[in-house]
Amino acid sequence: MKFNGTPASITSWGLTSILAFVPAGATTGLIQIIVNGVAAFSSEPFAVGSPSITSLSLPAGPEQMGFKIAGSGFGATQGTSTVKLNGQLMTPVAGSWSDASITVQVPAGATTGNVVVTVGTTNSNGLPFTVQPSFGCVAQ
């Protein structure tokens, strides 16, 4: 049995369940079990620890402004995980998702509230982000 590639110690094995300790160094990802040389994987990632946001690179900004979320337990890839601002889904910048950081853009129509990362069914703590009016130049 492996948790995202890290071998685990199995404590019991039954027809309908397997009990194992999550190994030190395991990261969020799929669980692999090999029976008679045939590998099977979990359909959903197993979240190691709870996702936790430690900081936002910006506490405020206008729509379309990008900022970085720093923390831990986000998982190596996005998979089915999400990021929301005051309940509104945010799209991560392509290739920016890692276990410790995610870069996102403030979506159109966003409102001030907490940024929350959800991994599987587990929500992180929320940190506040203030949506500000857009700025720019007006041609005269």
Disulfide bonds with the S-S distance in Angstrom:
none
